[in-house]
Amino acid sequence: MDYIQAREFIDNAYKKGSIYGLDSIRALAEAVNLPQESLRIIHIAGTNGKGSVGTFISEVLREAGYKVGRYVSPTVYCYDERFQINGKNIPHDRFAQIMSRVAAAKDKIKFDPTGFELETAAALLYFKEEGCDTAVIECGLGGKTDATNVIDNNMLTVFTSISLDHTALLGSSVEEIAEEKCGIIKQGSRVVSIEQDPSAERVIKSCCKKLNASLSIVGKKNILNKRVCGFSQYFDYGKYKNVEINMLGSYQYENAALALECIESLETMGFSIPLHAVYSGMKRAHWGARFEIVNTSPVFVLDGAHNPDAAKRLKDSLEIYFKDKKKLFIMGVFSDKDYNGILKNTAGLAEKIFTVKPPSARGLAADKLAAAARKYNDNVKASDIHSAVDYCMGQKDCVTVAFGSLSFMGLLTDYISNGNNLRLTSSK
């Protein structure tokens, strides 16, 4: 297969939908001859923050001289972001080679793997063949039955914030969702978690005790001296003082502190991570559409807030950075999301809301989202992405915030940068 054929192969697999369970991915991993012991895995689960925490950890390890593989989903700007080594996306020819071998392995098993299972096998094979020192792997959905849980030798298990999302699949309570995510904890492993809702934290502690896994919890009260200076944030955590991060948003303090706790755990396992690598890696870390300012005149912010908990965090960030500014919203979500919960937390902040349909079969129609938004704000218009951006870019005294599904962020950013030729920040 060439690259186009490989992408068509994956796209066709995704059209078949999702099947949860590990039988298929285990058979595929065996058929592709993937000895997991050759990879040192950092496995991340949680509702919000997986991408940010993975970015911080990966950048610190890169600065320390390690070769770091990273498997992420969903992506923002291009498909190839899913498979990265030291921050670089997989080359097209390598993707075609790897996926050809995964396709050949698929033909040897009795199962019909999903698109995500095929990608997971491809990612692990790619990192192994490229000789990565470690791989940072994000769960796709949940944990216990997620395809990434084919990994049976987690070096470190990480839990970001856990809250309600994907309730039809993961459970209707925080406890049930936490139980599902704790399915990635392995016997005798090391676990690091941000301080959770008490019900989720009880589940994590109980699972760790049953599996004799060590647990470190990042207490939010231990994240000290939080402050903002321009487009940077600073904080203290433990031995790390005046840590600078350029990923904005009030929630990034917690994600960054969680990453620092993970770095300390890795050091106890024998990783050599100089202090200068920690500071430079944390500062260099960048992850798209997480309270990302992509335009400065006028200010345009992207944020992947796609559930009520993330919406609360977005609201907090807007009140810190743009409290006295008029705000315009461009919002698009998937139909299976709690969009009323998202709107309840955010809609009252906006002068005007544009609703758009994300470019996905799961995307909620713009007029349906608009009808829901009008319960919380009188000035709402269903629109297409381009018209919404054109209007907002003409309002020089307003801050525009595009949020919801990550699936339309790439299209929106392309239109801002290429269609309007407006001034972008250096981070873009």
N, C-alpha and C positions, 0 to 999 in steps of 0.2 A: 504493500500500500504506500502511496505517497501521502502528503499531509492532508490534502483535500479528501482523499478516500478514507483516511483515518478519522477525520472529523465527521464524515458522513456515517461511518460505522458507529461512532459514539452517539450521534444524533438519533440514529435509528433505534439504538438500544434504549435511549431515554423515552422514546415514544411509547415503549411498552409499559411505562410506569414504574412504580417502586414496589419491591417485595422485601419485607424486613425479616432478618434472620441471617445466620452465619454459614449455613450449609453450602450455599453457592459460592461465596467468596473463599471459603476454606478449600473447596475443591479446585477453584481457579488458582489460588496461591500455590497449591501443591503441583498442579499441572504446569505452572510456569516456572517451577523449581525455585521457589523463593525461600531460602533459609533465613528466617528472621533474626537468628542470633548474630548475623553479621551487621545488623543495624541497631544503634542505640537510640531508642525512641522516646521523645517527649510527647505525651498524648494529652490533648487539651479538650475538655468538654465544658459546657455551660450554655446559658441562654444568650447572654450578651458579653462581648469583650474578647472572644476567642482570637479574632484576627489581630487585635491590638496587642494582646499579651504575647501572642506568637511572634509578632513583629519585634517587640522589645527584646525578647529572649534571643531571637535569631540574630539581630544586629549586634548584641553584646558578644555572642559567641563568634561571629565573624570578626569583630574587632580583636578578639583574643586569638585569632589565627586558625579557627576551626572551619572546616568545610561543612556547611549546613544546608540540608535539604528541607524544603517546606512544601506542605500539601494543604491547600486552602480551598474553601468554597463557602458562599458563592464569590465570584470575581466581580470586579467593577469595570475595568477598562478593556480587557481582552481575555479570551478563553485561556490562553497560555499561562496566565498568572497562577493557575492551579498548581503548576509544577515548577518550583523554583530551586535553584542552588545558588547560595550566596547572593540572593536578591535578583538573579537573572532568570528570566523565563526560559523554559525548555526550548531549544532550537527546533524548528519545524522538521528538519530531517531526523533528529533524534526522536521526536514524538512519533513520527511515522514508523521508525524502526521498532520502538518499544511497543507501540500499539499493534503492530503486525504480529509480534510474538505473543501478545496477550490474546489476539484473535485466534491464533493457531492453538493456543492452550484451551480456549473456549470450546473449540471443536472436539476436544478430547474428553469433555465432561458431560454428564447427563443433564446438567442444569443450563438455564438460559440467563446468564448474569445480567443485572441491571447496568445502566450506564455508569452509575456511581461505583458499582463493584468493579467494573472494567477499569475505571480511572484509578481506583485505589490500588489495584494490582499493578497498574502501569507506574504509579508514583513510587511504590516500594521497590519495584524492579529497577527503575531509573536511579534512585538514590543508592541502591546497592552497587550497581554497575559503575557509577561515577565515583565510588569510594568515599561517600560522605561520612564524616566523623559522627554525625548525629542527624536525626530528622525530626522536625517539629510537625506533628500531624494533628489536624483539627478534626474532631468528629463532625460528620455531616448533619446528623439528626439524632438526638438522644445519646445513646452510648452502648447499652447492653446489646442491642440488635443492629447497631450501626455497622456498616461494612468495615470501617477502620478498626473495629474491635477484633478483627482477624489477628491483630497484633497480640502476641501472648508474652511479650517480654518488655513491657513498658519500663524504661529506666526511671521515668518520672511521670506521675499522673497529676494533672493540673485542673482545678475547677475554678472557672470564672463565675460571675454572678448567675444564680439560678432563679428563674421566675416562670410565670405562666406563659407558655407559647407552644404551638403545635399540640394543643390539648386533646384533639381527637385521636392522636397517635400515641402521645407520651403519658397521658393521664390528666385528670381534671383538677388535681391539687398540686401544690408545690412539693409535697412529700412524695407523691407518685412520680413526678418528673425527676426529682432528685434520686429516687430509687433506680429509675431507668438509667440516668447518667452515671450513677455509681457502678454500673455494670462493667465499666472499663478498669476498675481497681483490680489489681492482681495480687495474689498471695505474696506477702512479705515485701511489697513494693513501697516506694516513697510517694506520699501524696502531699500536695500543697494546694490550699484553697483560700480564696478571699473570704472574709467574714460574711456569712450568709444569713438569710432569713432564718430565725431559730428552728423552724420546722425542717428546712433543708439541711441545716447544720447538724441536727440530731441524726438524720439519716446518714450523712457522710461519716460522722464519728462512729456510728453503729457498724457500718460496713467496714471501716478501717479496723475496728476491734475484731470483727469476725475473721478478717483475712490477715490479721497480724501485720497490718500495714502502718508505717509511721505516718503521722499527720502533723503538718504545720499549718496554722491558720493565721492569715494576715489580718490583724485587728485594725479596723478603720481609724480608731483613736490613736494608733501609733504612726499614722501618716501626718507629719507635723509641718508647720511653717509653710502651708500651701499659699502660693502667691502667683500673681500673673504680672508679666512685664512685656508689653507689646504683644507679639504673637508667640510667646514662649511661656511655659509654666515651670515653676520651681517648687521643690518640696524636700523634706528630710524623711528618711526611713532607716531606722537602726543606725548602722555605722556609716550609711551613705548620707552625706550632707550637701544641701544646695544642688540637688540633682536637677538638671535642665532637661525638659522634654519639649518637643515642638509639635507634638500631637495634642491638639486643643480639645476642650470639653472637660467639664467638671469630673466626669467619670474616669478620665485618664489617670488621675492620681492613683486610684485604686488599681487599675490595670498595671500601671508602672510599678507600684509597690509589690504587687503579686509577682511580677517578673523578677524583681530584685530578690524576693524570697526564693524563687526558683533558682536563680543564679547561685545563691548561698548553698542550696541543696546540692547543686551540681558540683560545687567546689568540694563538698564533703565526699563526693564520689570519685574525686581524683582529677576533675577538670582544673586546668590552670587558667585562671581568669584575672589578669592584672586589674587593679583599680582603675587605671586610665581607660581600659577597654570597656569597663562598665559605664563610665561617664560619657565616653564618646559614642558608644553604641546606643545608649538611651537617648542622647541628643540627636543622633542621626535617624532614628526610627521614624518611618512615615508609612501610614496606611490610609489609602484613599477612602473618601466619603465617610470619615469618622470626624464629625465637626470640622471638616476641611474647608478652609477659605480658598476658593479657586479664583476669585476675582476681588480686587480691592477698590475699584471705582466704577460702579457702585459695589458694595460688599455683597458677595454671593457665597453662601455656605451650603455644603452638602453634608447630610448626615443620614446614616442607614437606620434610623429609628423605625423599627417595623413591629414593635409590640409595646404594650403599655409601660413596662418598666423602662425601656429605652426612651420612650416619649417623656417620661418624668425626668430622666437625665438630660434630655435635650432641652426641656423647659428650664432646668436649673442652669445649664450652660448659657442659654440666651439671656437669662436674668443677670448673669455675671458679666458677660461681655457686651451685651447690647440692650441693657435695661431701659434706657431712655430713647431708644431708636424705634422708629416705625418699622414694622415687619410685614413682609409679604411672604406667603407660603405657597410652595408648589408641592403637592402631595400626591403620591400614587402608591397603592398597596396591592397585595395579592388578596383574592377574595376569601381565603381561609384565615385571614388575620383578624384580630380583635380591633378593627378600625374604629369602632365607637370608643373603646378604651384609649386608643391613641389620640383621638380627637378631644376627648374629655380633658386630657392633660395638656393639650397644646393650642387648640383652636382659639381660645379666648385671647391669646397673645397677638393675633394677626389683625392687621388692617384689612387685608383681603386674602382669600384663599383660592388658589387655582387647583382644581383636581384633574389629574391625568390618569390614563390607563397605562400601566407598565407593559412593555413589549413581551408579553408572555401569555400563554393560554390560561394561566392562573390569575392574570391581572383583573382586578375589579374595574368595571366600567366607570368612566369618569362621572357620568351623571348619577349613578348609584352612590358613589362616594360623596358627591356634592349634596345629595339629598340628606345623607347622614351628617355632613358637616354643618348644614343649616340649622341643626338642633343646637349648635353651640356658637354659631357666628352667622350674622345676617348677610355678609358680603362674600358670597361664594360663587364661583363660576366654573363649570365644567369646560375643559379646554384640551387642546393638544399641546405637546411639550414645546414646540417652537413658538407658538403664539404666546404661551405663558412666559417664556423667557424673554421674548421681544418686549412685552409690556413691562416686566420687572426691570429690565436693563435700562428702561427709559425713566425710572423713578430714582433719581440720583440721591435723594435724601432718605431712602429706605434700605433696609437690610433684607435681602431675599434669602429664604431658607428652603431648600428642596430636600425632602425627606420621605422616608417610607422604604419601599423596596429598592435594593441595590441595583435591580435589573435595569432601571432607566437612568442611573447616574452617569454611566459612560456615554450614552447618547446625548444627554444634557450637556455634559462637559465638552464633548466634541463640538456641539453647536455653539457653545459660548466661545470656545477658543478659535474655531475655524470659521464659523458663520458670522460672528460679530467682531472678531479681531480685537477683543477687549484686553485690558491689562490684567495679567495673571500674577499671582504671587510666585516667588522664587521656588517654593516647594513643589509647584506643578511643573 
